[in-house]
Amino acid sequence: SPPLGEPRPSGSGWDRALVVFHPLPDGRGSPREDQLNAHTTTALLLIAHGSRRAEANADLEFVAAALRERGRYPVVRVSYLELAEPNIENGGAMCVEAGATDVVMLPYFLSPGIHVVEDLTAARDALSERFPGVRFVLAEPLGRHPLLVDVVEQRANEVTRTTPELPPRAGG
C-alpha cells in the first residue's frame, strides 16, 4: 500500500478522496474530524430479523426515522435478514446508491447469536466484495449496552405502576 498522499490504484476505493493529515499541537498526525467528514458519507444500515407481521417491521422504520431526524447520519436505511424486504444486500446497495463511502451495519438484535456472528458477517463480506470502494463495518448488537438495562428497568416499572396488584405466583 502506498504511503499517505501517494496515488492509489484506481478502483481501490482510495481514488475517491485524499485525506490530508495536519499534525496536532503535540506533534501527532491525527486527522481532525471535520477533515475526515468532508470526504466521506457514512450511512447507517439498520438490520433486523424481519417478520411476516408488518407491525413488527414498522418498529425498525420508526427507529430509522428518528435517527434521520437527528441528522447525524446523512443516509439511514433499514434491511432485514429474512421474511421482509429489503434484504441486507439490497439495503447495502441502497446506501451505496445514496452516496455512502462508509456503511455501518447496525444489528437490531439483542445478542451475538448465529445470525449476528455468522449471517451478518457473511452479508458484510459479500457487500464488501460487491462494492470494493465502500467500507462496510458491522457494529455490535444492542444487548450489552448499558442504556439497554435502563430500558428494561423502565419497561418493568411501567407494568408495576399500571398494575396495582401483580397476579399471584403460581403454586402459592
N, C-alpha and C positions, 0 to 999 in steps of 0.2 A: 504494500500500500504506500503510495507516495506521501511525503510529509505534507502537513497542512500548508495550504497556499499553492501547492503544486496542482497542475491539471489532473483530473481524474478521468479514467476511461469513460467515454460516452455510454450511457445506459446503466452505469453503475449506481445511479441514484445520487451521486455527488455532483453531477453536472447541473443540478437544479439551483444550487446556491453555494456561495462561498462564504463561510463564516470567518470573520476577522477577529482574532483574539487580541484584546488590548490588556496589557498587564495591569493587575490591581496594584494599589499603592504599596503592598507588601512584596511585590515582585512576582506573585503567582500569575499564571497566564490563563485564568479562568474567564470564560465569556460572561458578559453582562446578560441578564435575562432578556432585555429588550433587543439585544443583538441576535440572540437565538430566535426569538419570536418573530423578528422581522422577516425571516427567511423560511419559516415553517408554518404549516397549518396542522394543528393537532385535532383529530376527530375522536370522539368517544363512540364506541360501538358497544352498546349495552346488549348483553346476551342472556336470555332466559331459556328455560327448558322448552317452553311452548305448551299450549293446551288446546284442546278442541273447543273449549269454552272461551268465547270472545271476551267475556268479562275478566277472565284471568289474565289474558294477554293485554288488556287495557291498563292493568297496573303498570306494566313496563312503559307503555306510551305516556302515562301520567308522569313517571319519573323523568323520562326523556324531555317532555315538555317543560317541566320545572327546571331542568338543567339548561335547556335552551334559553329560558327566560333569565337565568342568572348571567348568561353571556360570557362565561369563562372560556367555553369551547365553541368555536365557530361552527362546528359540524357535530351534531349528535344524532345518531341513528340507532334503531332497535333491530334485533335479529333474534332468531330462535333456533335452538338445536334441532328440534323436530316438532311436528304437529301444527306448525303455524308458519306463516311467511312474513317477511323474507327470511330465508335461511342465512346462516352465518356467511357463506361465500357471497351471496348477493348483498348482504348488509355491508360487508367489507368493500365490495365493488362500488356500492353507492357512496361510501366515504371517499374513495379514490376519485370517483366522478365529480364529487363536490369540491375537489382540490386538496384533499388531505395528503400531507407528506409523512405524517406520523398518525398511526391509529392505535389508540388504547382500547384493547378488547377487555371490557369490564364484565366479568361473570356476575349476573344477578342470581347467584347461588349462595347457599349458606356455607357449604363445606367443600373441601377439595376432594370430592369423590371421583369416581371413574370419569364422569362427564367432564369435569374441570381438568383433571390431571391428564387424561388421555384424549378425549374427543376435542376439547377446545385447544389443546396443544397441537393436535393434528390439523385443526382448522387454521390455526395461526401459521403453521408451517406451509400449508397449501396456499394461503393468501400471500405469504412472503415469496413463494416461488412464482405465483401468477403475476405479482406486482413487485418486481425486484427493486424498483426505485423508491418504494414506500416502506417505512419501518413499522411493523406490527408488533406490539408488545402486549402480553397477557397479564392483566392485573390479578391481584389476589381476590378470592371470593369474599363475601361480606362477613362471614361467620365470626371471626375472632376480633373484629374491630370493636374497640371499647364503647363506641357510641351505640352499637347494637345491643349491648347489655342494658343501656338506658332505655332503648325502645322496648325491649322485652319487659323490663320492670314497669314501664308506663302502661303497656297493654294489660298487665296483671292488675295494676292499680285501677284502671278503667273498669274492670269487671268487679273488683271488690267494692268500688264506690257505687256502682249502679245496681249491685245485687245485695240488698240489705242482709240477707242470710244466705250463706253458701249452703248448697244442698248437703244433707247428712252424708257422712262417709259410709261407704259400703261396709256391711258387717258390724255396724256399731252405732 
